[in-house]
Each structure stands twice: as C-alpha cells, then as structure tokens.
Amino acid sequence: MNLMRFVGIAVLGTGLVWALTATGADNMNDSAIRGMEYAWNQAELHHDIRALQALLADNFVRVDNHGRFVDKAQYMKEIASSSTESQEIVNEDILVHMYGDSAIAVSTYHVKGSRKGKTFAERGRFIDTWVRVGGNWQCAANQETLVQP
C-alpha cells in the first residue's frame, strides 16, 4: 500500500470515529433532555419545588401561555401555591437540537386538570432552552403558546 493511500484511509477512519463519537454524545444528550422534560412534567404534576429547583437555572425566565414574563422565583411560587391541579401533562413529538453545551427542545403539550374547581384541557407548544451548568443540564428559558384552550 502506498503512503498516500494509507494516509487517506487513516484520515477517513479518524473522521468516521469522530463522527460516530459526536453522534453518540448528541444522542445521549438528546435522551437526557427528553428525560428532563418528562421530569419537569412530573414535578409540576406533584408541585415538587425541590425537583424544579434542580431542573431550572438560577436565572431561569419564562413567557407563559398568557404572554406573562415570569422569573424562577415567581414560577416556583406559582407552582407551590397553585390552585391548578393537573392530572396529566404529556409532551408529544419532542424535537431536540443540540448546540454544544446548549439544546433547544420544541414540543406540543397537553394538560388536563382542574383550576379553581373547574375542569380544563389545554393544548399548546413550547420551546425550552437547556444549558449545561457545572456538568448538569438546566433549563434557562421557557416559552409556551396556547394552541387550543
């Protein structure tokens, strides 16, 4: 085998290994983000402030489905003292786009429950921005849009 062919094969092999490794890391991170989205739903269902504290960045910001801007402290207060009792929160067709130590998750959600004694069912879309902070994924920003009340 001549030297140029050997170098070409070595470069191609190195690139293939790098691509497979990068894809594997992205798939693991994609799964982690999906798991965090599920954990967030469960924390909201059970008004679990401790779990939400771990999932959300300290400087977390949110634009809720009514267009209100809410910071982390306000969001925690709303969840802890909420007159909303959700029986089900489900995300469908989550798309996760990885950008190094950041990720964007986009999905449709369905919520069923009761609010101030009246039953409700809502459908909407959300965009969550996740960042790796100290080796852990945390949501830094959330925006929701109500599609159907």
C-alpha positions in Angstrom: 0.0 0.0 0.0 1.4 3.4 -0.9 1.9 6.1 1.7 -0.8 8.4 0.2 -3.5 5.7 0.3 -2.5 4.8 3.9 -2.8 8.4 5.0 -6.1 8.8 3.2 -7.5 5.7 4.9 -6.2 6.9 8.3 -7.8 10.3 7.9 -11.1 8.8 6.7 -11.0 6.4 9.7 -10.3 9.1 12.2 -13.1 11.2 10.8 -15.5 8.3 10.9 -14.6 7.6 14.6 -15.0 11.3 15.5 -18.4 11.5 13.7 -19.7 8.3 15.5 -18.5 9.6 18.8 -20.0 13.0 18.3 -23.3 11.5 17.2 -23.3 9.1 20.2 -22.8 12.1 22.6 -25.6 14.0 20.9 -27.9 11.0 21.2 -27.1 10.7 24.9 -27.7 14.4 25.4 -30.9 14.2 23.4 -32.1 11.5 25.7 -31.1 13.4 28.7 -33.0 16.5 27.6 -36.1 14.3 26.9 -35.8 12.8 30.3 -35.5 16.3 31.9 -38.7 17.4 30.1 -40.5 14.4 31.5 -39.1 15.1 35.0 -40.3 18.7 34.7 -43.9 17.5 33.9 -43.8 15.1 36.9 -42.5 17.9 39.2 -45.3 20.2 38.0 -47.9 17.5 38.5 -46.8 16.9 42.1 -45.9 20.5 42.9 -42.3 19.3 43.6 -40.4 22.5 44.1 -37.2 20.7 45.0 -37.1 18.9 41.7 -37.9 22.1 39.8 -35.1 23.9 41.7 -32.6 21.3 40.2 -34.1 21.4 36.7 -34.2 25.2 36.3 -31.2 27.5 36.1 -30.9 30.2 38.7 -31.6 32.9 36.1 -34.5 31.0 34.5 -37.0 33.1 32.6 -40.4 32.2 31.2 -43.0 33.6 28.9 -46.2 31.6 29.9 -49.1 30.8 27.6 -50.8 34.1 28.5 -47.8 36.2 27.5 -46.6 37.0 31.0 -42.9 37.2 31.8 -42.0 35.2 34.9 -38.7 34.6 36.6 -37.7 31.5 38.6 -38.8 32.8 42.0 -42.2 33.8 40.6 -42.6 30.4 38.8 -41.7 28.5 42.0 -44.3 30.5 44.0 -47.0 29.8 41.3 -46.3 26.0 41.3 -46.2 25.8 45.1 -49.4 27.8 45.7 -51.2 26.9 42.6 -55.0 26.4 42.5 -54.4 24.3 39.4 -54.4 20.6 39.9 -53.1 18.8 36.8 -54.0 15.2 36.4 -52.0 14.8 33.2 -49.2 16.6 31.4 -48.0 15.0 28.2 -45.4 16.1 25.7 -45.6 14.8 22.1 -43.1 14.7 19.3 -40.2 16.4 21.2 -37.6 17.7 18.8 -34.2 18.3 20.4 -31.5 20.3 18.6 -28.0 20.2 20.2 -25.6 23.1 20.1 -22.6 22.0 22.2 -23.4 22.8 25.8 -26.9 24.1 24.8 -30.0 22.5 23.5 -33.4 23.6 22.2 -36.4 21.4 22.9 -39.6 22.0 20.9 -42.8 20.1 21.5 -46.6 20.0 21.7 -48.1 19.5 25.2 -51.5 18.5 26.5 -52.6 19.3 30.1 -55.8 18.1 31.8 -56.9 19.0 35.3 -58.9 21.5 37.3 -58.3 25.1 38.0 -60.2 26.8 40.8 -62.7 23.9 40.8 -63.3 23.9 37.1 -62.0 21.2 34.8 -59.9 22.2 31.8 -58.0 20.7 28.9 -55.3 22.7 27.1 -53.0 22.1 24.2 -50.0 24.2 23.3 -46.5 24.3 22.1 -43.3 25.1 24.0 -39.7 26.0 23.3 -37.2 25.3 26.1 -33.6 26.4 26.1 -31.3 24.0 28.0 -27.7 24.8 29.0 -25.1 22.6 30.7 -24.2 24.3 34.0 -21.4 22.7 36.1 -21.9 19.4 34.1 -25.6 19.3 34.6 -28.4 20.2 32.2 -30.7 23.0 33.4 -33.5 24.9 31.6 -32.6 28.6 31.2 -35.7 29.8 29.3 -39.2 28.5 28.5 -41.8 29.9 26.2 -45.3 28.5 25.8 -48.0 29.2 23.3 -51.6 28.1 23.9 -52.9 26.4 20.7 -56.2 25.3 21.9 -57.9 26.2 25.3 
